[in-house]
Amino acid sequence: MPEDLVAKITETIRNCNAVGNTTVTDFVRDAVRRRLEELKTEEFYVDVPIPREEYCLLNKAMEETGADYKNADEYIRQHIREKIEEYQQYLEAKKKH
């Protein structure tokens, strides 16, 4: 990877603008994963405004408390999946009654 790009990523991480990423490798892995997700779906909704300060604090909490989640993004996605699964179970139970 070009040195100037690595430097920009490093600076972005240092300024907490790359929340959830603590190394260049993490940043690149996350960027590639996000891009692959975008490409495999026709609609990828990501426009959920979360204050940067709260997102950074949640990432810090995930890291310092030894949470089961790698970062805030993983935490949010898992909770969305759990709620959808709960809703699907609700709908199935509703059909049976």
ABEGO torsion letter per residue (X at the ends): XBAAAAAAAAAAAAAGABBGBABAAAAAAAAAAAAAAAAABABBBABBBBBAAAAAAAAAAAAAAGBABABAAAAAAAAAAAAAAAAAAAAAAAAAX
